[in-house]
Amino acid sequence: MDEQNLNQSSVNTEPQNQVQLKPIHPYRNSTIMYLIVIALLFGVFRLGYGAGQSGYSFDVREFKIVNQSGQGINVDYGLLWEAIDVVNRKYIDKDQIDQQKVLYGAISGAVRSAGDEYTEFFDPETLAQFRSELQGTFSGIGAEIGKSEGNIVVVAPLADSPAEQAGLRAKDIIVKVDDQTIVDWNVDEAVSVIRGEAGTQVRLTIFREGNGAPFEVTITRAQIEIKSVTLTYREVNGRTVAILKMSRFGDDTERLLNAAITELQGRNVAGIILDMRNNPGGYLETSVDVSSEWLERGKLVVTEARSDSDTITFNSSGSNRLGNYKTVVLINGGSASASEIVAGALKDNGKAILVGEQSFGKGSVQELIPLRNNTAVKVTIAKWITPSGKNLNQGGIEPDIKVEISSEDIEADRDPQLDRALEEVLR
């Protein structure tokens, strides 16, 4: 770690012997949440068109929810109001109860009872944070965080972020935040203590496989602005390769990608490397638009399979501005959802070779449905399937050429995955 990094963070390697860890397979049967770290979930999602389409009606007078689909479900919600009333009347510090928090807590608990990490309620504060993330502005440590088999894990630190400067790595398990053990926490709870204002510090206790005892890392949170698309070039033996780095599928992606394509088309480029490592996802529609830059009109990009057996197919619009360039796609365990859609579409349509490591494996779609008072619910509405018929909830995308990055590579600032991608694109 260089001097600048040491100024940003401090590391305590004294053993923390009282921690009980659950067995972990970081990228098997996992869930992911994109944090920078103020964040909630990216994944793949669609913007909703309104509320009230669930088939249920709420009668306040009778405190009942009746299923309108005729399935005979009749739930009496009087118990909820009875419990709230008991707390309001009996709690020793009843004057300190925030009724707005009571409401949001009740809604959040109801939504989370679906048992899906990706289905959640956003109060005004968390909704504003979620929207700011899609615009590429974050306040936090700069890491993608997920939950895997009961553990809160680092999917990947973002480039040049406080988390990266502190030495955090993919697959690190976060055991404690400051003095709080979070082994059994859900991602929302972990977010609430990891996130914070720029300039403040957070102390994480990390367990790293093969590293012995847990160790502590103190990280200074920062304001982070990240463009979703960047374009660089690499010269190899007199030939130029364009490297498109895509960090998410957000509000600025279309504009930045258009500018990048215009620029690289003006150069004598031998090929393109699309680097989607550690890209946790974003808008479904944007992933289809990105895929269309390599595909002819009508080519299948992804299929949405819903619970009612209906399917929706998303086909290429036929932009195809990059279809004639030899392309290699870089993926790893931090590539999830929308990035997996693009990788799968280009691979299955014969437009790209995949290099790197198996992707995360998140094959579900969420819809963001706005509610009253600047709140919203993000709900899982479908699973998505690649053109070859693969449901990524059953495992991520396997690269055509598997290349891993070792601890020694990281410490020596080597990137064997990019090196192999350069070899392939110039072959």
ZABA-416690 format. One record per residue (C-alpha): x, y, z; residue number from 1. Coordinates in steps of 0.02 Angstrom, whole numbers, plus 32768, in hexadecimal, padded with zeros to 4 digits. Layout:
! residues N
<<X, Y, Z>, NUM>
...
This chain:
! residues 427
<<8000, 8000, 8000>, 1>
<<804A, 80A8, 7FCE>, 2>
<<805E, 8143, 803A>, 3>
<<7FBF, 8192, 7FF7>, 4>
<<7F5C, 80F7, 8022>, 5>
<<7FA5, 80F2, 80D2>, 6>
<<7F6E, 81A5, 80EC>, 7>
<<7EBE, 8173, 80B8>, 8>
<<7EAD, 80DB, 812A>, 9>
<<7EFD, 807B, 81B6>, 10>
<<7F07, 7FC0, 81D1>, 11>
<<7F0A, 7F5F, 8275>, 12>
<<7F3B, 7EAA, 825F>, 13>
<<7F24, 7E76, 8315>, 14>
<<7EBD, 7DD5, 8320>, 15>
<<7E03, 7DE2, 8344>, 16>
<<7DE4, 7D38, 8391>, 17>
<<7D30, 7D43, 83CB>, 18>
<<7CDE, 7D45, 831F>, 19>
<<7C76, 7CB3, 82E0>, 20>
<<7C6E, 7CAA, 8223>, 21>
<<7BF8, 7C49, 81B7>, 22>
<<7C3C, 7BDE, 8129>, 23>
<<7C41, 7C47, 808D>, 24>
<<7C3F, 7C27, 7FD3>, 25>
<<7C40, 7CDD, 7F9A>, 26>
<<7BF3, 7CC6, 7EEF>, 27>
<<7B7F, 7C33, 7F07>, 28>
<<7AC8, 7C4D, 7F30>, 29>
<<7AF4, 7D00, 7F58>, 30>
<<7A9D, 7DA6, 7F60>, 31>
<<7AEE, 7E4A, 7F33>, 32>
<<7AD3, 7EFC, 7F67>, 33>
<<7B2E, 7F8A, 7F14>, 34>
<<7B73, 8002, 7F95>, 35>
<<7BE2, 8094, 7F83>, 36>
<<7BC0, 807C, 8022>, 37>
<<7B26, 80E6, 8036>, 38>
<<7ACE, 8075, 7FC1>, 39>
<<7A44, 7FFC, 7FAE>, 40>
<<7A2F, 7F83, 7F1F>, 41>
<<7A56, 7F9D, 7E69>, 42>
<<7A44, 7EF4, 7E15>, 43>
<<79D1, 7EFD, 7D7E>, 44>
<<7936, 7F65, 7D92>, 45>
<<78B1, 7FC0, 7D31>, 46>
<<785A, 8062, 7D5D>, 47>
<<77A6, 8048, 7D93>, 48>
<<770C, 80A0, 7D55>, 49>
<<76AC, 80B1, 7DF8>, 50>
<<7664, 8054, 7E8A>, 51>
<<75C4, 7FF5, 7EAA>, 52>
<<75DD, 7F6D, 7E28>, 53>
<<75F9, 7EDC, 7EA0>, 54>
<<7548, 7E97, 7EA4>, 55>
<<752B, 7EC5, 7F5B>, 56>
<<74BE, 7F49, 7FAE>, 57>
<<74D3, 7F91, 805D>, 58>
<<7437, 7FB7, 80C2>, 59>
<<746F, 8027, 8151>, 60>
<<73CA, 8018, 81AC>, 61>
<<73D5, 7F5A, 81BA>, 62>
<<7493, 7F4F, 81C1>, 63>
<<7490, 7EC5, 8140>, 64>
<<74EB, 7E9E, 80A0>, 65>
<<7483, 7E35, 802B>, 66>
<<74CF, 7DE0, 7F95>, 67>
<<7470, 7E18, 7EFB>, 68>
<<74AB, 7D84, 7E95>, 69>
<<742C, 7D12, 7EE7>, 70>
<<74AA, 7CA2, 7F3E>, 71>
<<7451, 7CB3, 7FE5>, 72>
<<74D9, 7D0F, 8046>, 73>
<<7490, 7D7B, 80CF>, 74>
<<750E, 7DCC, 8145>, 75>
<<74D6, 7E32, 81DB>, 76>
<<7552, 7EBF, 81F6>, 77>
<<7500, 7EF4, 8298>, 78>
<<758C, 7E9A, 82F4>, 79>
<<760A, 7F15, 82AC>, 80>
<<75AB, 7FAD, 82EA>, 81>
<<758D, 7F58, 8391>, 82>
<<7648, 7F3C, 83A8>, 83>
<<7671, 7FEF, 8377>, 84>
<<75ED, 802F, 83EF>, 85>
<<7637, 7FCA, 847E>, 86>
<<76E4, 8014, 845F>, 87>
<<769E, 80C4, 8452>, 88>
<<7640, 80B1, 84F7>, 89>
<<76B7, 8047, 855E>, 90>
<<7769, 8071, 8526>, 91>
<<77C8, 80CB, 85AF>, 92>
<<7805, 8156, 853B>, 93>
<<7769, 815F, 84CF>, 94>
<<7783, 8218, 84AD>, 95>
<<7824, 81ED, 8451>, 96>
<<77D2, 8176, 83D5>, 97>
<<77DF, 81B6, 8323>, 98>
<<773B, 8183, 82D1>, 99>
<<7783, 819C, 8223>, 100>
<<780B, 811D, 824C>, 101>
<<7785, 80A8, 828F>, 102>
<<7729, 80B3, 81E9>, 103>
<<77C5, 809C, 817E>, 104>
<<7802, 800E, 81ED>, 105>
<<775C, 7FB3, 81DD>, 106>
<<775B, 7FC6, 8120>, 107>
<<7810, 7F91, 8112>, 108>
<<77F1, 7EF7, 817B>, 109>
<<775A, 7EC8, 8114>, 110>
<<77B9, 7EDA, 8071>, 111>
<<784F, 7E79, 80B2>, 112>
<<77DD, 7DEB, 80EA>, 113>
<<77DC, 7DB5, 8034>, 114>
<<7886, 7D6A, 805C>, 115>
<<78DC, 7DBA, 7FC8>, 116>
<<7978, 7E24, 7FE6>, 117>
<<7950, 7E89, 7F4B>, 118>
<<789D, 7EB7, 7F79>, 119>
<<789F, 7F4D, 7FED>, 120>
<<784A, 7FED, 8023>, 121>
<<789F, 8096, 800A>, 122>
<<7875, 8124, 8080>, 123>
<<7898, 81D5, 803D>, 124>
<<794C, 81D3, 8079>, 125>
<<797C, 812A, 8033>, 126>
<<791E, 814C, 7F90>, 127>
<<7982, 81EC, 7F78>, 128>
<<7A22, 818B, 7F9A>, 129>
<<79F1, 8105, 7F1D>, 130>
<<79D0, 8186, 7E96>, 131>
<<7A73, 81E0, 7EB8>, 132>
<<7AD2, 813E, 7EA0>, 133>
<<7A8B, 812A, 7DF1>, 134>
<<7ACB, 81D8, 7DCC>, 135>
<<7B79, 81A1, 7E03>, 136>
<<7B89, 8209, 7EA1>, 137>
<<7BAB, 81AF, 7F44>, 138>
<<7BE3, 81CF, 7FF5>, 139>
<<7C34, 813A, 8047>, 140>
<<7CC9, 80C4, 803F>, 141>
<<7CB6, 8093, 7F88>, 142>
<<7C93, 7FD9, 7F8C>, 143>
<<7C16, 7F60, 7F44>, 144>
<<7BD0, 7EFB, 7FD4>, 145>
<<7B69, 7E5C, 7FCE>, 146>
<<7B22, 7DD7, 803F>, 147>
<<7B57, 7D23, 8027>, 148>
<<7B1D, 7C93, 8093>, 149>
<<7B02, 7CFF, 812B>, 150>
<<7B9F, 7D69, 811B>, 151>
<<7BB3, 7E1E, 80E3>, 152>
<<7C3B, 7E19, 805D>, 153>
<<7C9B, 7E91, 7FEF>, 154>
<<7C71, 7E6B, 7F3B>, 155>
<<7CF5, 7EE7, 7F02>, 156>
<<7D3D, 7F91, 7F30>, 157>
<<7D29, 8017, 7EAB>, 158>
<<7DC1, 8059, 7E52>, 159>
<<7E1B, 80E5, 7EAF>, 160>
<<7D9B, 80E0, 7F3C>, 161>
<<7DC0, 80EA, 7FF6>, 162>
<<7D97, 8030, 8001>, 163>
<<7E19, 8005, 7F7D>, 164>
<<7E9A, 8077, 7FCC>, 165>
<<7E7A, 8022, 8072>, 166>
<<7EA3, 7F7A, 8023>, 167>
<<7DF6, 7F2A, 8021>, 168>
<<7DE5, 7E9A, 7FA6>, 169>
<<7D5B, 7E37, 7F55>, 170>
<<7D1A, 7DAA, 7FC4>, 171>
<<7D50, 7E00, 8066>, 172>
<<7CD2, 7DDD, 80F0>, 173>
<<7C9E, 7E73, 815A>, 174>
<<7C90, 7E30, 820A>, 175>
<<7C7E, 7ED1, 826E>, 176>
<<7C58, 7F87, 824C>, 177>
<<7CAC, 7FEF, 82D2>, 178>
<<7C83, 7F86, 836E>, 179>
<<7BE4, 7F34, 832C>, 180>
<<7BE7, 7E80, 82F1>, 181>
<<7B81, 7E72, 8250>, 182>
<<7B94, 7DBA, 8225>, 183>
<<7AD8, 7D9A, 822E>, 184>
<<7AA0, 7E43, 81EB>, 185>
<<7A48, 7E60, 8146>, 186>
<<7A8F, 7ED7, 80C7>, 187>
<<7A1C, 7F67, 80F6>, 188>
<<7A58, 7F60, 81AA>, 189>
<<7B0E, 7F5A, 8173>, 190>
<<7AF2, 7FEF, 8100>, 191>
<<7AAC, 8057, 818D>, 192>
<<7B4E, 804D, 81F1>, 193>
<<7BCE, 8048, 8164>, 194>
<<7B8F, 80E0, 8106>, 195>
<<7BAD, 8191, 8143>, 196>
<<7BE2, 8240, 8116>, 197>
<<7C80, 8265, 80B5>, 198>
<<7D14, 8283, 8128>, 199>
<<7CD8, 8210, 81B2>, 200>
<<7D2A, 816A, 81DA>, 201>
<<7CEB, 80B9, 81EB>, 202>
<<7D4B, 8025, 8232>, 203>
<<7D2C, 7F7C, 81E1>, 204>
<<7D62, 7ED3, 8223>, 205>
<<7D8C, 7E67, 818D>, 206>
<<7DA1, 7DAB, 8179>, 207>
<<7E01, 7D7A, 80DE>, 208>
<<7E0C, 7CC5, 80A9>, 209>
<<7EBD, 7C83, 80B9>, 210>
<<7EF1, 7D17, 8124>, 211>
<<7EDD, 7CCC, 81D1>, 212>
<<7E8B, 7D37, 8257>, 213>
<<7E18, 7DCB, 822F>, 214>
<<7E67, 7E77, 8226>, 215>
<<7E29, 7F2A, 8232>, 216>
<<7E27, 7FB0, 81AC>, 217>
<<7DFA, 8065, 81CE>, 218>
<<7DB6, 80C0, 8135>, 219>
<<7D91, 8178, 811C>, 220>
<<7CED, 818D, 80BE>, 221>
<<7CEE, 8200, 8027>, 222>
<<7C7F, 824F, 7FA4>, 223>
<<7C94, 81E4, 7F0A>, 224>
<<7C62, 8211, 7E59>, 225>
<<7C73, 8187, 7DDC>, 226>
<<7C4D, 818C, 7D22>, 227>
<<7BF4, 80F0, 7CEA>, 228>
<<7C5B, 80E8, 7C48>, 229>
<<7D11, 8114, 7C2B>, 230>
<<7D79, 80FC, 7B8E>, 231>
<<7E34, 80DE, 7B8C>, 232>
<<7EAD, 8096, 7B0E>, 233>
<<7F3B, 801A, 7B14>, 234>
<<7FC4, 8015, 7A90>, 235>
<<800C, 7F68, 7A6F>, 236>
<<808E, 7F50, 79E6>, 237>
<<804E, 7FE6, 7987>, 238>
<<7F98, 7FB2, 7992>, 239>
<<7F14, 800E, 79F6>, 240>
<<7E93, 7FBA, 7A65>, 241>
<<7E00, 801C, 7AAD>, 242>
<<7DD3, 7FF1, 7B60>, 243>
<<7D20, 801B, 7B90>, 244>
<<7D0E, 8012, 7C4D>, 245>
<<7C59, 8008, 7C82>, 246>
<<7C3D, 8016, 7D3E>, 247>
<<7B7E, 8014, 7D41>, 248>
<<7AE5, 8030, 7CD4>, 249>
<<7AA8, 80D7, 7D12>, 250>
<<7A62, 817F, 7CE0>, 251>
<<7B00, 81B8, 7C86>, 252>
<<7B28, 8115, 7C2B>, 253>
<<7AD4, 8138, 7B85>, 254>
<<7B20, 81E6, 7B75>, 255>
<<7BD0, 81AE, 7BA5>, 256>
<<7BCB, 8113, 7B38>, 257>
<<7B93, 8178, 7AA1>, 258>
<<7C25, 81EF, 7AB9>, 259>
<<7C9F, 815E, 7ACE>, 260>
<<7C62, 8107, 7A31>, 261>
<<7C6F, 81A7, 79CC>, 262>
<<7D21, 81BE, 7A09>, 263>
<<7D60, 810E, 79EA>, 264>
<<7D11, 8108, 793E>, 265>
<<7D82, 8199, 7911>, 266>
<<7E1D, 8134, 7938>, 267>
<<7E6C, 809D, 78E7>, 268>
<<7E3A, 8022, 796E>, 269>
<<7E69, 7F6A, 795C>, 270>
<<7DE9, 7F2E, 79DA>, 271>
<<7D85, 7F54, 7A77>, 272>
<<7D90, 7F14, 7B28>, 273>
<<7CED, 7F2D, 7B86>, 274>
<<7D1F, 7F29, 7C3E>, 275>
<<7C88, 7F03, 7CAB>, 276>
<<7CE6, 7EBE, 7D40>, 277>
<<7C97, 7EF3, 7DE4>, 278>
<<7C00, 7F3C, 7D88>, 279>
<<7B6A, 7F17, 7DF8>, 280>
<<7AE1, 7F45, 7D7C>, 281>
<<7A60, 7FCE, 7D66>, 282>
<<79D4, 7FEF, 7CEA>, 283>
<<7999, 7F59, 7C85>, 284>
<<796D, 7FC8, 7BF1>, 285>
<<7A1C, 8012, 7BF1>, 286>
<<7A6B, 7F65, 7BEB>, 287>
<<7A00, 7F3E, 7B52>, 288>
<<7A37, 7FE1, 7AFF>, 289>
<<7AEE, 7FBC, 7B23>, 290>
<<7ADE, 7F0C, 7ADC>, 291>
<<7A8D, 7F55, 7A40>, 292>
<<7B2F, 7FB1, 7A17>, 293>
<<7B79, 7F07, 79E7>, 294>
<<7ADD, 7EB0, 79A3>, 295>
<<7A75, 7EB5, 7906>, 296>
<<79BF, 7EE9, 7913>, 297>
<<794E, 7E63, 795B>, 298>
<<79D4, 7DFA, 79AE>, 299>
<<799C, 7DB9, 7A58>, 300>
<<79EE, 7E10, 7AEB>, 301>
<<798F, 7DCB, 7B81>, 302>
<<78E9, 7D7C, 7BB1>, 303>
<<7885, 7DAD, 7C4A>, 304>
<<7826, 7D1C, 7C9A>, 305>
<<779D, 7D4F, 7D13>, 306>
<<7740, 7CED, 7D99>, 307>
<<76A1, 7CE7, 7D31>, 308>
<<76FE, 7C86, 7CA9>, 309>
<<7700, 7D1C, 7C36>, 310>
<<77A4, 7D46, 7BE2>, 311>
<<77E3, 7DE7, 7B97>, 312>
<<7871, 7DE6, 7B19>, 313>
<<78E9, 7E77, 7B03>, 314>
<<7938, 7E80, 7A58>, 315>
<<79C2, 7EEB, 7A11>, 316>
<<7991, 7F92, 79C9>, 317>
<<7A19, 7F77, 7947>, 318>
<<7A8E, 8007, 796D>, 319>
<<7B1C, 7F90, 7948>, 320>
<<7BA2, 8017, 7943>, 321>
<<7C22, 7FA4, 7993>, 322>
<<7BEF, 7EFF, 7945>, 323>
<<7C81, 7EFA, 78CB>, 324>
<<7D06, 7F12, 7950>, 325>
<<7D56, 7E79, 799D>, 326>
<<7D1D, 7E80, 7A52>, 327>
<<7D53, 7E2F, 7AF4>, 328>
<<7CE8, 7E42, 7B91>, 329>
<<7D39, 7E3F, 7C3D>, 330>
<<7CCE, 7DFB, 7CCD>, 331>
<<7CEB, 7DC1, 7D7F>, 332>
<<7C8D, 7D96, 7E1D>, 333>
<<7C58, 7E4B, 7E2F>, 334>
<<7C01, 7E4E, 7D86>, 335>
<<7B48, 7E3E, 7DAB>, 336>
<<7A9A, 7E53, 7D62>, 337>
<<7A9C, 7ED4, 7CD5>, 338>
<<7B53, 7EB3, 7CB1>, 339>
<<7B2B, 7DF9, 7CA7>, 340>
<<7AA0, 7E20, 7C2B>, 341>
<<7B1B, 7E78, 7BB8>, 342>
<<7BA1, 7DF3, 7BCC>, 343>
<<7B23, 7D68, 7BAB>, 344>
<<7AD8, 7DC0, 7B14>, 345>
<<7B80, 7DE0, 7AC1>, 346>
<<7BC1, 7D32, 7AE8>, 347>
<<7B24, 7CD5, 7AAF>, 348>
<<7B17, 7D3B, 7A0F>, 349>
<<7BCD, 7D18, 79E3>, 350>
<<7C04, 7DCE, 79F3>, 351>
<<7C84, 7DC0, 7A7F>, 352>
<<7CFB, 7D4E, 7ADC>, 353>
<<7CEB, 7D52, 7B99>, 354>
<<7D8A, 7D58, 7C01>, 355>
<<7D9D, 7D58, 7CBE>, 356>
<<7D3D, 7D00, 7D47>, 357>
<<7C8C, 7CBF, 7D5E>, 358>
<<7C10, 7D4D, 7D74>, 359>
<<7BA8, 7D67, 7E11>, 360>
<<7B08, 7D12, 7DDA>, 361>
<<7A76, 7D87, 7DFB>, 362>
<<79EB, 7D5E, 7D83>, 363>
<<7958, 7DC3, 7DC4>, 364>
<<7906, 7E66, 7D91>, 365>
<<78C3, 7EE9, 7E08>, 366>
<<7843, 7F71, 7DE6>, 367>
<<784C, 8017, 7E42>, 368>
<<7799, 804B, 7E6A>, 369>
<<7780, 80FB, 7EAF>, 370>
<<770B, 8112, 7F42>, 371>
<<76C8, 81AE, 7F97>, 372>
<<7732, 8226, 7FFE>, 373>
<<77D4, 8207, 7F9D>, 374>
<<77DC, 814F, 7FC9>, 375>
<<77E7, 80B5, 7F5A>, 376>
<<77EB, 7FF9, 7F57>, 377>
<<7869, 7F98, 7EF1>, 378>
<<7822, 7EEC, 7ED1>, 379>
<<7862, 7E53, 7E74>, 380>
<<77ED, 7E38, 7DE2>, 381>
<<7847, 7DBC, 7D72>, 382>
<<78DB, 7D4F, 7D4D>, 383>
<<7941, 7D6D, 7CB2>, 384>
<<7987, 7CED, 7C3B>, 385>
<<7A17, 7CFC, 7BC0>, 386>
<<79FF, 7CDA, 7B06>, 387>
<<7A45, 7C2A, 7B1F>, 388>
<<79C2, 7C08, 7BA5>, 389>
<<7A2E, 7C1A, 7C41>, 390>
<<79DC, 7C58, 7CE2>, 391>
<<7A68, 7CAB, 7D40>, 392>
<<7A15, 7C90, 7DE9>, 393>
<<7A58, 7BE0, 7DD2>, 394>
<<7B0B, 7C1E, 7DBE>, 395>
<<7B69, 7CA9, 7D69>, 396>
<<7BAF, 7CB3, 7CB9>, 397>
<<7C4C, 7C4E, 7C9D>, 398>
<<7CD4, 7CA7, 7C39>, 399>
<<7D15, 7C58, 7B9A>, 400>
<<7DC5, 7C71, 7BDE>, 401>
<<7DD8, 7C66, 7C9A>, 402>
<<7E5E, 7CD7, 7CE4>, 403>
<<7E6A, 7CF8, 7D9E>, 404>
<<7EC1, 7D86, 7DF8>, 405>
<<7F2B, 7D51, 7E8D>, 406>
<<7F58, 7DB1, 7F2A>, 407>
<<8007, 7DC1, 7EE4>, 408>
<<7FC1, 7E0F, 7E45>, 409>
<<7F60, 7E8F, 7EA9>, 410>
<<7FF5, 7EBC, 7F14>, 411>
<<8064, 7ECD, 7E7A>, 412>
<<7FDF, 7F32, 7E1D>, 413>
<<7FD4, 7EAE, 7D94>, 414>
<<7F37, 7E8A, 7D2F>, 415>
<<7F48, 7DE0, 7CDA>, 416>
<<7E91, 7DE6, 7CA5>, 417>
<<7EAA, 7E85, 7C41>, 418>
<<7F4E, 7E40, 7BFC>, 419>
<<7EF5, 7DA5, 7BBC>, 420>
<<7E68, 7E0D, 7B74>, 421>
<<7EE8, 7E73, 7B13>, 422>
<<7F34, 7DD3, 7ACF>, 423>
<<7E8A, 7D94, 7A96>, 424>
<<7E4E, 7E35, 7A46>, 425>
<<7EEF, 7E43, 79E1>, 426>
<<7EF7, 7D8C, 79B3>, 427>
